[in-house]
Amino acid sequence: MIFSIPRYEAVIDAYLDGLEASGLDDLSRVTSVASFFVSRVDTIIDKMLEKIGTPEALALRGK
């Protein structure tokens, strides 16, 4: 489970590095799963929307 944007970026970088290092020509069969804990980002964004304070921004909270 991934709990922060910096950790998500590190996971993506490691995944792409692994793909490059694999030397595979056909990546169509490569699969992966990375679970990102979205509610923490939602909480941060909702606070930013509240600071903006416009009706449009406030209507986006929780979406």
Buried (B, 14 or more C-beta within 10 A) or exposed (E): EBEEEEBBEEBEEEEEEEEEEEEEEEEEEEEEEEEBEEEEBEEEBBEEBEEEEEEEBEEEEEE
